[in-house]
Amino acid sequence: MFGFRKKESPAAETPERAGLFQRLRKGLAKTGKVLSTDIGELFRRRIDDELFEELEERLLLADVGVDATRRIMDQITRAVKRGELDDAEALMQALERAMTEILASVERPLLIEPGAGKPFSVLVVGINGAGKTTTIGKLAHHLRAENYSVLLAAGDTFRAAAVEQLQTWGERNRVPVIAQGSGADSASVVFDALQAAQSRRIDVMIADTAGRLHTQHNLMDEIRKVKRVMGRLDPDAPNEVLLVIDGGTGQNAINQVRQFHEALGVTGLVVTKLDGTAKGGVLFALAEQMGIPVRFIGVGEKAEDLQPFAARAFVRALLNRDND
C-alpha cells in the first residue's frame, strides 16, 4: 500500500518491500554518507568523550539539528552509563533506536477517505522550486494505481510551464486537469476544479498553487484566499494542506514550515530531493520542532521514488543497515 487507504481492485499491485528499501537507501546515499561513512570503525573505538563528540558532529553536519542531536546523544549517553552498550553493534542499535524514536512521532500516512459523492481535496503549497507540480504528478500516478479517480487543478497560473507540466502528468496518468489562461485567478481555477470534482463524483482533487516564499505576505494572502474559496463549496475543504519542501534547504526548512503552518494550518509534509543532498537529516529537526506528519519523501526522479514516510526504514537506510 502506498500510504493511502486502498480502494479494492483486483488489478492493483503494490511494490515489493525490498525494492522500496533499496530505492530508499540509494536515494539517501548522500546524507547516509555523512552519517555512516566509517561509523562502524568509529563505534569500534573505545567509548569515550572523543567518540561522542565525533558522532555529535556527524549528526549536526547532516542537519539533524541541535535539539534532535542533543536528544539522541543524551539517550545514548544514559545507556552507556547504565552499562548497556559494551560493543559496536549495541551502540549502533542504540543510535538507531534514538533516531527512530524521534521520527516515529511524525510517521502518519495520508489516508484518503472520499465521502459519498464528495471528493477528498488536497491543496499543495510550497516555495518555488520545491517540486510541487512533480509531486502532484507522482501522487496522481500512485492514486490511479490504487483505483482512485483523480482530478487535478492547475492553480499555478503565474508560471505557464507549470500548467503545461501538470497537463503532461494528467495525460500520462489519464486524469483530467482543470486549467485557465495564464495569469488567471488561482482561487477561481481551484474553485472550478473542486466543483467539477463534485459533479463528476471524483475521489480525489489535487490543487497545484504558485510557488511563493514564506516571507511574501501578499502572496501568502492569496493562498489563504484559495483555501477560503474551497471552503465555500465544501466546509471540510481542503481535507489536506500538503506543504512540499526541498530537503536540500536544510534548517531553512524549519522557517518555511512554521510560516506556512501559521498561515494555512499545514496538515502534512512532503520532503523532496533527498537524493541530491547531504542535509536529509532535517527531517529530525522538523519532527522535533514542528511535529507535523511527514506524509511522503522524494528520493529520485521516478514516480516510484516518491515513497510514504516510514521512520524505521528511513533511519536504517541512512545508517546503511539491512532491512530486516
Secondary structure, DSSP 8 states (H G I E B T S, - for coil): --SS-----TT-----HHHHHHHHHHHTHHHHHHHHTTHHHHHHS--SHHHHHHHHHHHHHTT--HHHHHHHHHHHHHHHHTT---SHHHHHHHHHHHHHHHHHTT--------BTTB-EEEEEE--TTS-HHHHHHHHHHHHHHTT--EEEE----S-HHHHHHHHHHHHHHT--EE---TT--HHHHHHHHHHHHHHTT-SEEEE------TT-HHHHHHHHHHHHHHHHH-TT--SEEEEEEEGGGTTHHHHHHHHHHHHH---EEEEE-GGG-S-TTHHHHHHHHT---EEEEE-SSSGGGEEE--HHHHHHHHTT----
